[in-house]
Amino acid sequence: MNFGRVSLSSLIEVLEAITWNMPCSIKDIIAFTGFSRTTVNNALKISISLDLVNESENLYKIVEEYDKNLSLNDKKVIITKHLQNLKLFQVLCGFLQSSTVHVDAIRKTLVFCKIDHKYSDSVKNVLLLAVDLNLITFDGTNYSISESIAHPPHELEIDEVQLNSEIAVRLFLSKRLSPELFHSLENPEKDRLTLAFLHYKSDPERSCEHSGQSLENYLRYIGVKEGVDLTSCDGIGQIADYLSGKGRLIIHPRHRDIAKSISSIRNSSAHDRDKLTSDPWIKTSEIALANALLVIQLIKSIHGWVTSKAQIL
């Protein structure tokens, strides 16, 4: 976590050195780039944090997708993707949206991620790398989320252009659920919710499957957290029935009913042909988006019920 400032161009040069000399030592990288040990160390630390570089016994290798023959733009795309996947960056962006100054966003990020305040400069350096990658804009005074990844300005103003990248979707989810709830979810749930919104337009069927599975995973997570055995339950319906059962009420029966409607959407095209009509159901982008929105609202509602018995849909 403790790394200094390194420019995007220097970072790319260090990664380039590794692609040509794998596995290589710091001494090899310094010789290849002509950079100081400090610059190379800073680049390596942030590269390891971004899961771009692996270190073993003081030797460094780069991930397979980062090939030395890629164009400069393609290399930037890969670095951008890895930065967007960094939880710290996602949290930072979430707080940057709601804070008036970046110092406040950095402080809140450190607290939320349980990182010592002495590493605030390291978080600032992540912010500066994001500026180099055009994910964050800096007007000389203030930092703000780039329009390319900004979430919808109002929760009802949603279109595919605004939800066309992973970081844009994750920021949207963080706002709708709250940063605390979104980042408390397990990675599989966060990933599936993200994919549900990413694919609602291009692949409604896949989107609905991701929405349904994320809800099923979340319900199992709630059950395990409450100490119940759900191994005999199969699918959203059975899990919801059990969790809302008399004497348990881990979720409210109203939650169960909504969960079953989501399960119905998910399963409507599980078979090639409908039993009643012998014709297949076709999911539209509209139902995929509505379904994904319903899932995140239900997760938020269940969270409120579990933590404080709040009855808010």
C-alpha positions as CSV (number, residue, x, y, z in Angstrom):
1,M,0.0,0.0,0.0
2,N,2.9,2.3,0.6
3,F,4.0,3.6,-2.8
4,G,5.0,6.9,-4.2
5,R,4.0,8.8,-7.2
6,V,4.8,7.3,-10.6
7,S,3.7,8.7,-13.9
8,L,1.7,6.6,-16.4
9,S,4.6,6.7,-18.9
10,S,7.1,5.5,-16.3
11,L,4.8,2.8,-15.2
12,I,4.4,1.6,-18.8
13,E,8.2,1.6,-19.3
14,V,8.7,-0.5,-16.2
15,L,6.0,-3.0,-17.3
16,E,7.8,-3.0,-20.7
17,A,11.0,-3.9,-19.1
18,I,9.4,-6.9,-17.4
19,T,7.8,-8.2,-20.6
20,W,11.2,-8.3,-22.3
21,N,13.1,-9.9,-19.4
22,M,10.9,-12.3,-17.5
23,P,11.5,-13.2,-14.8
24,C,13.6,-10.1,-13.9
25,S,15.1,-8.4,-10.9
26,I,14.9,-4.8,-9.9
27,K,18.5,-4.5,-11.1
28,D,17.4,-5.7,-14.6
29,I,14.5,-3.2,-14.7
30,I,16.8,-0.3,-13.7
31,A,19.2,-1.2,-16.4
32,F,16.5,-1.5,-19.0
33,T,14.7,1.7,-18.2
34,G,17.5,3.9,-16.8
35,F,15.2,4.9,-14.0
36,S,16.2,5.4,-10.4
37,R,15.6,2.6,-7.9
38,T,12.9,4.8,-6.2
39,T,10.9,5.2,-9.4
40,V,11.2,1.4,-10.2
41,N,10.1,0.5,-6.7
42,N,7.1,2.8,-6.9
43,A,6.1,1.4,-10.2
44,L,6.4,-2.2,-9.0
45,K,4.5,-1.6,-5.8
46,I,1.5,-0.1,-7.6
47,S,1.7,-2.8,-10.4
48,I,1.6,-5.5,-7.7
49,S,-1.4,-3.8,-6.0
50,L,-3.2,-3.7,-9.4
51,D,-2.5,-7.4,-10.0
52,L,-0.5,-6.6,-13.1
53,V,2.8,-8.0,-11.8
54,N,3.6,-11.0,-9.6
55,E,6.7,-11.2,-7.4
56,S,8.5,-14.3,-6.2
57,E,11.9,-14.4,-4.6
58,N,12.6,-10.9,-5.7
59,L,11.9,-11.8,-9.4
60,Y,9.0,-10.2,-11.3
61,K,6.6,-11.5,-13.9
62,I,3.8,-9.7,-15.7
63,V,0.2,-11.1,-16.3
64,E,-0.2,-12.9,-19.6
65,E,-2.7,-10.4,-21.1
66,Y,-0.1,-7.6,-21.0
67,D,2.0,-8.6,-24.0
68,K,5.0,-6.6,-25.2
69,N,3.6,-6.5,-28.8
70,L,0.4,-4.7,-27.8
71,S,-0.1,-1.1,-28.9
72,L,0.4,1.7,-26.4
73,N,-3.4,2.3,-26.3
74,D,-4.1,-1.4,-25.6
75,K,-1.6,-1.3,-22.8
76,K,-3.4,1.7,-21.3
77,V,-6.7,-0.2,-21.6
78,I,-5.3,-3.1,-19.6
79,I,-3.9,-0.8,-16.9
80,T,-7.3,1.0,-16.8
81,K,-9.2,-2.2,-16.4
82,H,-7.0,-3.3,-13.5
83,L,-7.3,0.1,-11.8
84,Q,-11.1,0.0,-12.1
85,N,-11.1,-3.5,-10.5
86,L,-9.2,-2.2,-7.5
87,K,-11.5,-2.0,-4.5
88,L,-9.7,1.0,-3.1
89,F,-10.2,2.9,-6.3
90,Q,-13.9,2.0,-6.5
91,V,-14.4,3.2,-2.9
92,L,-12.4,6.4,-3.6
93,C,-14.6,7.2,-6.6
94,G,-17.7,6.6,-4.6
95,F,-16.7,9.1,-1.9
96,L,-15.3,11.5,-4.5
97,Q,-18.8,11.8,-5.9
98,S,-20.2,12.8,-2.5
99,S,-17.4,14.9,-1.1
100,T,-16.7,18.5,-1.9
101,V,-12.9,18.1,-1.8
102,H,-10.6,15.2,-2.6
103,V,-9.0,15.3,0.9
104,D,-12.3,14.3,2.4
105,A,-12.7,11.5,-0.1
106,I,-9.3,10.2,0.7
107,R,-9.9,10.3,4.4
108,K,-13.2,8.5,4.2
109,T,-11.6,5.9,1.9
110,L,-8.8,5.2,4.4
111,V,-11.4,4.8,7.2
112,F,-13.7,2.6,5.2
113,C,-10.9,0.3,3.9
114,K,-9.3,0.2,7.4
115,I,-6.0,1.7,6.1
116,D,-3.8,3.8,8.4
117,H,-4.0,7.5,7.7
118,K,-0.2,7.6,7.1
119,Y,-0.9,6.1,3.7
120,S,-3.0,9.0,2.5
121,D,-0.3,10.0,0.0
122,S,-0.5,6.5,-1.5
123,V,-4.2,6.9,-2.0
124,K,-3.5,10.4,-3.6
125,N,-1.1,8.7,-6.0
126,V,-3.8,6.3,-7.0
127,L,-5.9,9.3,-7.8
128,L,-3.1,10.9,-9.8
129,L,-2.7,7.7,-11.8
130,A,-6.4,7.8,-12.5
131,V,-6.0,11.3,-13.8
132,D,-3.3,10.1,-16.2
133,L,-5.7,7.5,-17.5
134,N,-8.5,10.0,-17.9
135,L,-10.7,8.3,-15.3
136,I,-10.5,11.3,-13.1
137,T,-10.4,14.9,-14.2
138,F,-8.4,17.7,-12.4
139,D,-9.1,21.3,-13.1
140,G,-6.2,22.7,-11.1
141,T,-8.2,22.7,-7.8
142,N,-10.7,19.9,-7.7
143,Y,-10.8,16.3,-8.7
144,S,-14.0,14.8,-10.2
145,I,-15.2,11.6,-11.9
146,S,-14.6,11.6,-15.7
147,E,-17.8,11.8,-17.8
148,S,-16.7,8.5,-19.3
149,I,-17.4,6.6,-16.1
150,A,-19.8,9.0,-14.3
151,H,-22.9,7.3,-12.9
152,P,-26.4,8.5,-13.9
153,P,-27.0,12.0,-12.4
154,H,-30.4,10.8,-11.1
155,E,-31.4,7.3,-10.1
156,L,-34.2,7.3,-12.7
157,E,-32.1,8.6,-15.6
158,I,-30.6,5.3,-16.8
159,D,-29.5,4.4,-20.3
160,E,-27.0,2.0,-21.8
161,V,-24.5,4.8,-22.6
162,Q,-24.1,5.6,-18.9
163,L,-23.8,2.0,-17.8
164,N,-21.4,0.8,-20.5
165,S,-18.3,0.2,-18.4
166,E,-17.6,-1.8,-15.3
167,I,-16.5,1.1,-13.2
168,A,-19.6,3.1,-14.2
169,V,-21.8,0.3,-13.2
170,R,-20.0,-0.3,-9.9
171,L,-20.2,3.4,-9.1
172,F,-24.0,3.3,-9.8
173,L,-24.4,0.3,-7.6
174,S,-22.4,1.9,-4.8
175,K,-24.7,4.9,-4.9
176,R,-27.9,2.9,-5.1
177,L,-26.9,0.4,-2.3
178,S,-24.5,2.8,-0.4
179,P,-20.8,2.2,-0.5
180,E,-20.9,0.3,2.8
181,L,-23.5,-2.2,1.7
182,F,-22.1,-2.7,-1.8
183,H,-18.6,-3.3,-0.7
184,S,-19.8,-5.6,2.1
185,L,-21.1,-8.0,-0.5
186,E,-18.9,-11.0,-1.5
187,N,-17.0,-10.6,-4.8
188,P,-19.3,-13.1,-6.7
189,E,-22.4,-11.0,-5.8
190,K,-20.7,-7.7,-6.8
191,D,-19.4,-9.2,-10.0
192,R,-22.8,-10.7,-11.0
193,L,-24.7,-7.5,-10.2
194,T,-22.2,-5.6,-12.4
195,L,-22.6,-8.0,-15.2
196,A,-26.4,-7.9,-15.0
197,F,-26.3,-4.1,-15.8
198,L,-23.5,-4.4,-18.3
199,H,-25.4,-7.0,-20.4
200,Y,-29.0,-5.9,-19.9
201,K,-29.1,-4.4,-23.4
202,S,-26.9,-6.8,-25.4
203,D,-27.9,-10.0,-23.7
204,P,-31.1,-9.8,-21.6
205,E,-31.2,-13.5,-20.9
206,R,-27.7,-13.5,-19.5
207,S,-28.4,-10.3,-17.5
208,C,-31.5,-11.9,-15.8
209,E,-29.4,-15.0,-15.0
210,H,-26.8,-12.8,-13.3
211,S,-29.4,-10.9,-11.4
212,G,-31.1,-14.0,-10.2
213,Q,-27.9,-15.7,-9.2
214,S,-26.7,-12.6,-7.3
215,L,-29.9,-12.6,-5.3
216,E,-29.7,-16.3,-4.6
217,N,-26.1,-15.9,-3.4
218,Y,-27.0,-13.0,-1.2
219,L,-29.9,-14.9,0.4
220,R,-27.6,-17.8,1.1
221,Y,-25.1,-15.4,2.6
222,I,-27.8,-13.9,4.9
223,G,-28.8,-17.4,5.9
224,V,-25.3,-18.5,6.8
225,K,-24.6,-15.3,8.6
226,E,-27.8,-16.0,10.7
227,G,-26.6,-19.5,11.4
228,V,-29.1,-21.5,9.4
229,D,-28.4,-24.6,7.3
230,L,-29.6,-24.0,3.7
231,T,-27.9,-27.0,2.1
232,S,-31.2,-28.7,1.4
233,C,-32.7,-25.6,-0.3
234,D,-32.5,-25.4,-4.1
235,G,-33.0,-22.0,-5.8
236,I,-34.3,-18.6,-4.8
237,G,-37.8,-19.8,-4.0
238,Q,-36.9,-22.5,-1.5
239,I,-34.3,-20.4,0.2
240,A,-36.7,-17.5,0.5
241,D,-39.4,-19.8,1.9
242,Y,-37.1,-21.1,4.5
243,L,-35.7,-17.7,5.6
244,S,-39.2,-16.2,5.9
245,G,-40.6,-19.3,7.7
246,K,-42.5,-19.1,11.0
247,G,-40.3,-18.8,13.9
248,R,-37.4,-17.5,11.8
249,L,-38.4,-14.4,9.9
250,I,-34.8,-13.8,8.8
251,I,-36.4,-12.1,5.9
252,H,-40.0,-10.7,5.8
253,P,-42.7,-12.7,3.9
254,R,-43.0,-9.7,1.6
255,H,-39.3,-10.1,0.7
256,R,-40.1,-13.8,-0.1
257,D,-42.9,-12.9,-2.4
258,I,-40.7,-10.4,-4.4
259,A,-37.8,-12.8,-4.5
260,K,-40.1,-15.4,-6.0
261,S,-41.2,-13.0,-8.7
262,I,-37.5,-12.5,-9.6
263,S,-37.1,-16.3,-9.6
264,S,-40.0,-16.5,-12.0
265,I,-38.4,-14.1,-14.4
266,R,-35.1,-15.9,-14.2
267,N,-36.7,-19.3,-14.8
268,S,-39.2,-18.3,-17.5
269,S,-36.8,-19.3,-20.3
270,A,-35.0,-22.1,-18.4
271,H,-36.7,-24.5,-20.8
272,D,-36.8,-24.1,-24.6
273,R,-40.6,-24.1,-24.7
274,D,-43.3,-23.0,-22.2
275,K,-45.3,-25.9,-20.8
276,L,-48.6,-24.2,-21.5
277,T,-48.1,-22.8,-25.0
278,S,-45.1,-24.8,-26.3
279,D,-43.6,-21.4,-27.3
280,P,-40.4,-20.0,-25.8
281,W,-40.3,-16.9,-23.6
282,I,-38.1,-14.1,-24.9
283,K,-36.6,-11.6,-22.4
284,T,-36.3,-8.0,-23.5
285,S,-33.8,-5.4,-22.4
286,E,-36.6,-3.6,-20.6
287,I,-37.4,-6.6,-18.3
288,A,-33.6,-7.3,-17.8
289,L,-33.0,-3.7,-16.6
290,A,-36.2,-3.7,-14.4
291,N,-35.2,-7.1,-13.0
292,A,-31.7,-5.9,-12.1
293,L,-33.0,-2.8,-10.5
294,L,-35.5,-4.8,-8.5
295,V,-32.8,-7.2,-7.3
296,I,-30.6,-4.4,-5.9
297,Q,-33.6,-2.7,-4.3
298,L,-34.6,-6.0,-2.7
299,I,-31.1,-6.6,-1.4
300,K,-31.1,-3.1,0.1
301,S,-34.5,-3.7,1.7
302,I,-33.5,-7.1,3.1
303,H,-30.3,-5.5,4.5
304,G,-32.5,-2.9,6.3
305,W,-34.8,-5.6,7.7
306,V,-31.9,-7.8,8.9
307,T,-30.0,-4.9,10.6
308,S,-32.9,-2.9,12.1
309,K,-36.2,-4.5,11.1
310,A,-36.9,-1.5,8.8
311,Q,-39.8,-2.1,6.4
312,I,-38.7,-0.1,3.3
313,L,-39.0,-1.3,-0.3
